[in-house]
Amino acid sequence: MEKFKKEIPFIAVALIPFIYLGYVWNRLPEEVPMHWNGAGEIDRYGDKKELVASLFMLVGITYFVFLIIPYIDPKQKLQNMGNKLNSLRMILTLFMSGLSVFILYSVQQKNSNPGFIFAIIGLLFAFLGNYFKTIKPNYFIGIKTPWTLENEEVWKKTHTLGGKLWFVGGLLMSLTFILPNKIQFYTFIGIVSVITIIPIVYSYLEFKKIKNQ
């Protein structure tokens, strides 16, 4: 019962987009926009019932994954993070719920500009980058390469660099909404590629350096 009480705030946040969907359900057309291309143009419509599955993919999976992984982490490092892990979990659940509500609102308004979604995702990247230094070595959260998982010093150095890159990159992503639609997507993908590839390469180089020493 005590564990369930602790879950109530997370469950309440996760249910927000489903409640909002129920509120606007009768106002939605039977076919709603389900996908936008890189130019911000709607390229697929679907039955509005698909929105339920979409919400579960965004919010439900986030909730259940973070509920389970502390208990299946082989090194039990996530459980040792205590309140820091709960804070991260709440922020991610809030983010996914907020993003879901925004997407539902965009669908209802037939707004085909994905720029604001990129901006919101950019702010998440910035937050996660600022959070990297608190993440202990584990198999589920963070920059998980063979070299960071093999050496704790490589993990720390990689997450220090990666945190800075994700923070700056996230802020840059959040500014892409001011760009023309056709440029937004490719700029966003370019930034994501840079802040993903550099830490991976860096972790390998640091591991080789330490091994040679």
N, C-alpha and C positions, 0 to 999 in steps of 0.2 A: 504493500500500500504506500509506503514511504517513497519508493522508487517511482510509483505512478504519479504521486503528487509533484515530484520534481519534473516529470515529463509534461505536466499540464501547460506550462507557458510555451513549450516548443510545439505541442499539438495545436494550441490556440493560434499561434502564428502560422503554422502550416495550413490551417483550415481557412484562413482569410481569403485566398483566391477562389476557393471552392464556394464559399458563401457569396462572394461577389458575383461569381458565374451564375449562381442560382438567382441572384437579384436581377441580373440583366438578361437572363435566359430568354424570356418571352419577347424581348426587344431585338434579339439577334435574328438575322435571316437564316433560312435553313442551310444555305451555303455561305461559308465565311472564308476570308483569306487565311491560308495556312502557311504560306511560304513566300518570301521575297527574294529576288535575285540581288546581285551585287550592285545594281543600279537603283535599288529601292523600289523596283516594280514587282507587283504581285504576279507570281508565275504559277501558283497553284491554289485552287479553292477546294474545300472539303466540307463534309457534313459537320454541323456545329457540335455533334456528339464527340467528334475527334478532339475537341478542346479539353474534355475531361481527361483523356489519355495524355494530352500534352501537359496539363497541370500536374498529373501524377509523375511524369517524367522529370519535370523541373523541381517540384516541391517534395513530392512523396519520396522519390529516390534519395534526394539530399537528406531528408529527415531520417530515413531508415538506415542509410549507409553510416551516418555519424552516430546513430544509436548502437550499431552493431560492432563497428571496427575496434573500439577500445577493448572489447572482450575477446577478439580473435587476433589481436596484435601479438605475435610470438614473443616479442621482447618486453611487452607490457609497458612500453615507454609512454604511450598515449594516456594510460590511466594515471601515470605519475604527473601529467600536466595539470590535472585537477581543474580548477576554475578557468584556467587559460583555455583549455579545450572546450569547456562549456560556453565560454564567451565566443570563441570562434564558431562553434556550432550554432549559437543563437544568431550571430551576425549573418552567417551563410543562409540560415533558414529565413531570416528577415529579408535578405537580399532576394532570394528566389521567390518568396511570396510577393515582394514588391514588384519584381520584374514580371511575374505572372499577371498581376493586376494591371500593370501598364500595358502588357501585350493584349489582354482582354479589352482594355479601354481602346487601344489602337484598332483592334478588330471591329469593335462596336462603331467607332468613328470612321472606319475605313481609311485610316491614316497609313500610307505606304512608305513613309520616311523612316528608315531604320536607324537614323543618326542618333536619336536619343537613347536607343537601346545600346548602341556602341558606347555612348557616354556613360551609361549606368554600369556596363560591364567594365569599362576602364576604371571607374571608381572602386570596383571590387578588386581589380588587379592591384591598385595602389594600396588598398587596405591589406590585402594578403602579403604584399611585399613588405609592408611595415611590420607584419606579424611573423615573418619568416624566422627572425632571430630567436623566437621563443619556442620553436618547434624542435622537439627532440628527435633523434634518428628513429625512423620507423618505416614500415613498408607501405603506408597508405597515404600520408600527407606530406607534401613538400616536394623537393627536387630529388626524385628517387632514380639514381643511376647506379650501375654496378660499383662505381668508385666511391660515391657518397655513402652507400650502404656498407661498404667494406671498411671504411676508415672514418672515425668520428671527427677527426680534424678536417678531413676533406669535406665532410657534411657541413661543419660550422663555417668554413671559408666559402664554400659554394653558396650557402644560404645567406651569408653576409653580402656577397656580390649580387646574388639573385634578388635579394630583397630590395637593394637599391635600384636595380634595373626594373623590377616589377613596379616599384613605386613611381619612378619617373615615367616609365612606359605607360602605366595606367593613367597618369595625369595627361599624357599626350593623347591617349585613346579618348579620354573624356572630352578632348577639344575637337575631335573629328566631326562632331555634329555641325560645326560651322562650315565644313567643306561641302562642295557639290556632291549630290548623291552618288554619282559614278566613281568619285574618288574616295569616298568614305570607306567603302568595303576594302579596297585594296590597301589603303593606308593602315586600316585596322589590322589586316592580315599581316602586313609587313612588320608592324610593331610587335605583334604576337610572335612572329617567327624569330625576330632578333632577340627578344628577352627570353625566349625558350632555348634557342640554339647556343647562345653564348655561355650560360651556366653549365650546359652539358659538356661543351668542349673544355671549359675551365676546370670542371671536376676531374676530367681525364688527365689534363696537364698537371694539376696539383697532385693527383694520385701518383703519377709517374715520377714527379719531383721527389715526393716523400719516399717512394720506394727506392729510388736511386741513392738517396741519402743513407 
